[in-house]
Amino acid sequence: MALDLFRIDDRLIHGQVVVGWGQPCGIGFLVLVDDEVARSDWEQELYRMGVPPEMDVFFDSVDTAVRRLPEYRNDRRVGMLLTGDIQTMERLVERATDIRAVTVGGVHHKPGRVARLRYVFLSPEEEARLRALEGRGVTVIAQDVPGATAMPLDHLLRGDGTG
Amino acid sequence: MTAPGATPVAAVPASAALALPLHVRASILLRMLAIQGVWNYETMLGNGIAFSMEPALRRLPGGRKGAAYRTAMARHSGYFNAHPYFASVAVGALIRAELDGVPGEQIDRFRTAAPGPLGSVGDRLIWAGWLPLCSSIALLAYGLGASPLMVVLLFLGTYNCVHLGLRIWGLNAGLRQGLRMAHALGHPILRQGPAYVASATAFLAGVALPVAAHGIIGPGRVLLGSVLAAVAAGATLVTLLHGRFEGWRLATLALASFVLYTMVR
């Protein structure tokens, strides 16, 4: 299974993804799942510029991602799928039942969110969504880069923003 | 590559280059040197972005007391995270968008989309490329016998010529391209450069490390065994703790141990 990294990160494609995960894990392609970006040529062009020439990037809505997941699974390269929010990942997990683990890589400050880690701020609704994901049998961890400690969901939700 | 079924939206509008007076550009550039001055985990670079843009935003209708100025300052003080040098591209693009009267919703969408690619390009070119390359050049110079002052000046000189050049280029490119700044990020140096810089860094580091090590332990070979043992122990520790202990904590611990050792010695 080549596509086995599923990450929630509101910055989508950035240095932690391309350098932090891309280099040590040998990532060959990224799948960016976002309904709005999938409809926006200029945003796709922008994100494409953040990806090194040797790495492919595919843009999907939730609908097209569900259809194309088997194709991505069969890709011989290592791949990472990214969503910009928890809700999009939840919609994906509901329809693609073979997603077994999800990493929270970065959800930043907005009004209504509480700091859980330095790079994870969550609203009560988002916390409930993450718990619901675990309830479906999906392992949820928080980890920004591979060298950092992977934090289980229980620990994440008890965090006070200093970890 | 676009997913099947994706439908394009209206292209970002293009217009003539923005002619900000030289003193305004100079003021923006100076402010950008402090773009991380109030960095925090909530807004990250946001306050610095607004602070850098402020001299240009005074030119909005109504000036500093106008509603447009206040709205723009509030918008750009919000969360924004990117590589600090490449943030200059965003500063230029956002100034252009505000002064051209681009709708707020489109600017907000751009502020959401821009940080990631700017961070990615900056991390690859600067943190993973240019900084290690300049460090290797400085190490090599030290190993070849340059004085400490010369090594420091060499490092600062080589590093900052690209650093400052990038900030100037970024601001001008952002002002020129506006929200179409993807065109600027497609520059061949930014696309292909990191790979060449990485190769050069690997080569130079391979040459510089043994030369510098020879320069450091040359007169005190009695310590060679201890140094090698410490390196082996450190490498084993890093491997064993991988994934359970963050690297910066280990580096801080090692540095603290060195300081304590030199004090009790």
Chai-1 contact restraints between the chains, C-beta under 6 A:
chainA,res_idxA,chainB,res_idxB,connection_type,confidence,min_distance_angstrom,max_distance_angstrom,comment,restraint_id
A,R11,B,P115,contact,1.0,0.0,6.0,A-B,restraint_1
A,R11,B,G116,contact,1.0,0.0,6.0,A-B,restraint_2
A,L12,B,G116,contact,1.0,0.0,6.0,A-B,restraint_3
A,I13,B,G116,contact,1.0,0.0,6.0,A-B,restraint_4
A,I13,B,S120,contact,1.0,0.0,6.0,A-B,restraint_5
A,H14,B,G116,contact,1.0,0.0,6.0,A-B,restraint_6
A,H14,B,G119,contact,1.0,0.0,6.0,A-B,restraint_7
A,H14,B,S120,contact,1.0,0.0,6.0,A-B,restraint_8
A,G15,B,G119,contact,1.0,0.0,6.0,A-B,restraint_9
A,G15,B,S120,contact,1.0,0.0,6.0,A-B,restraint_10
A,G15,B,D123,contact,1.0,0.0,6.0,A-B,restraint_11
A,V18,B,S120,contact,1.0,0.0,6.0,A-B,restraint_12
A,V19,B,D123,contact,1.0,0.0,6.0,A-B,restraint_13
A,V19,B,R124,contact,1.0,0.0,6.0,A-B,restraint_14
A,V19,B,A128,contact,1.0,0.0,6.0,A-B,restraint_15
A,A38,B,A3,contact,1.0,0.0,6.0,A-B,restraint_16
A,A38,B,A6,contact,1.0,0.0,6.0,A-B,restraint_17
A,R39,B,A6,contact,1.0,0.0,6.0,A-B,restraint_18
A,R39,B,T7,contact,1.0,0.0,6.0,A-B,restraint_19
A,R39,B,V9,contact,1.0,0.0,6.0,A-B,restraint_20
A,S40,B,V9,contact,1.0,0.0,6.0,A-B,restraint_21
A,D41,B,P8,contact,1.0,0.0,6.0,A-B,restraint_22
A,W42,B,V12,contact,1.0,0.0,6.0,A-B,restraint_23
A,E43,B,A113,contact,1.0,0.0,6.0,A-B,restraint_24
A,E45,B,A182,contact,1.0,0.0,6.0,A-B,restraint_25
A,L46,B,A113,contact,1.0,0.0,6.0,A-B,restraint_26
A,L46,B,P117,contact,1.0,0.0,6.0,A-B,restraint_27
A,L46,B,A182,contact,1.0,0.0,6.0,A-B,restraint_28
A,Y47,B,P117,contact,1.0,0.0,6.0,A-B,restraint_29
A,M49,B,P117,contact,1.0,0.0,6.0,A-B,restraint_30
A,M49,B,A182,contact,1.0,0.0,6.0,A-B,restraint_31
A,M49,B,L185,contact,1.0,0.0,6.0,A-B,restraint_32
A,M49,B,G186,contact,1.0,0.0,6.0,A-B,restraint_33
A,G50,B,G116,contact,1.0,0.0,6.0,A-B,restraint_34
A,G50,B,P117,contact,1.0,0.0,6.0,A-B,restraint_35
A,G50,B,S120,contact,1.0,0.0,6.0,A-B,restraint_36
A,P53,B,R191,contact,1.0,0.0,6.0,A-B,restraint_37
A,F58,B,M1,contact,1.0,0.0,6.0,A-B,restraint_38
A,F59,B,T2,contact,1.0,0.0,6.0,A-B,restraint_39
A,F59,B,A3,contact,1.0,0.0,6.0,A-B,restraint_40
A,D60,B,A3,contact,1.0,0.0,6.0,A-B,restraint_41
A,T64,B,A3,contact,1.0,0.0,6.0,A-B,restraint_42
A,T64,B,G5,contact,1.0,0.0,6.0,A-B,restraint_43
A,H108,B,Y79,contact,1.0,0.0,6.0,A-B,restraint_44
A,H109,B,E42,contact,1.0,0.0,6.0,A-B,restraint_45
A,H109,B,Y79,contact,1.0,0.0,6.0,A-B,restraint_46
A,R118,B,Y41,contact,1.0,0.0,6.0,A-B,restraint_47
A,G147,B,G247,contact,1.0,0.0,6.0,A-B,restraint_48
A,A148,B,E246,contact,1.0,0.0,6.0,A-B,restraint_49
